[in-house]
Amino acid sequence: MTRRPGKTLAVLTAAAVLATGCSAMNSGDDGGTVTLSFANSYTTEHPHTRCGIQVVADAVNGQDIGVKIETFPNSQLGNDSTRFDSVKAGDVDMDVQGSSALAGSHAPVGVLDMAYAFDGPDHLFTFFDGEQGTRLKEEFAKATGTRVLDVWFFGMRHFSANSAIRTPDDLQGLRMRFPDSEIYLQNARAVGAEPTTVAFEELYLSLQRKIIDGQENPIPTIAEKSLEEVQSHVNLTGHQTGSQLVVINDDRWQELSSEQRQALQKAVSDARAGNRKCIEDDEAKILAQWRSEGEPTIVEDVDRTAFAAKAEKYFTENLEGETAELYRTIRASAP
């Protein structure tokens, strides 16, 4: 396998950072600056990096409050499955993760990633800012030793394939790639798909070689990975309101002063709206380009009602305990 340029340097950088505890609470040039590592899995051009993580870093670093944020994009400090363990251990200070990845540490949070649980980003934000969302964050902190600072919109997730997908029946016989997590595999079953787990890094090649027939991701991610080159149709199923949680090790949080906490929290929360706009602007621009070029085919007449009804029936019948209660609360709060 050909090594990507810079991969060795990234690994060495990660090792150096982890060996020193990611510089958390270490002195800076002035002998008293708190340095926080902020990791993620996105490239520098992804909206979450340039319109979210970097915005937070710039906002905090631009204030004279004794805090410096160092960002580590593109999985420099580990992939999604390992980075959160590093945050819990205190080796990485801050991270951006989907709730399905976090559900291994606290199962109820995985509800945020369930198919058709939310009716879009407004519904997601309203829930997250309300009483139930606050309770979920508190329970998550107790269970994991990490604090959720806020939720960011990742984009609506859609199916791509080499054929149109308008109804759940159109998924029959297609090997659809889903991330290897219980929540996503449940989503596949909920909408009637046949899931195949493939590493994200191998997605393009797997589609090109027809090991799989299709996949699901937000539009900016599909474009960023050039998946439209190996897929003829992008079907606007909007089957998941993609979200990402900004988390911080709670010990690090407690070590910050009240002023520093307030500044960090404000920077993360203030970035939410701009990050969403960046995601949605990118999506609109990409779709307009695809329509202009005539490929891939954009399938807009998707029967989302049929998909959503199938998913709700599945989750209502299969979820249990606190997770089932949280799911019902979310659906009851739909506008």
Buried (B, 14 or more C-beta within 10 A) or exposed (E): EEEEEEEEEBEEBBEEBBEEBBBBBEEEEEEEBBBBBBBBBBBEEBBBBBBBBBBBBEBBBEBEBBBBBBBBBBBBBBEBEEBBEBBBEBBBBBBBBBBBBBBBBBBBBBBBBBBBBBBEBEBBBBBBEEEBBEEBBEBBBEBBBBBBBBBBBBBBBBBBBBBBBBBBEBBEEBBBBBBBBEBBBBBBBBBBBBBBEBEBEEBBEBBEEEEBBBBBBBBBBBBBBEBBEBBEBBBBBBBBBBBBBBBBBBBBBEEBEEEBBEBBBBBBBBBBEBBBEBBBEBBEEBBEEBEEEEEBBBBEEBBBEBBBEBBBEBBEEEBEEBBBBBBBBBBEBBE
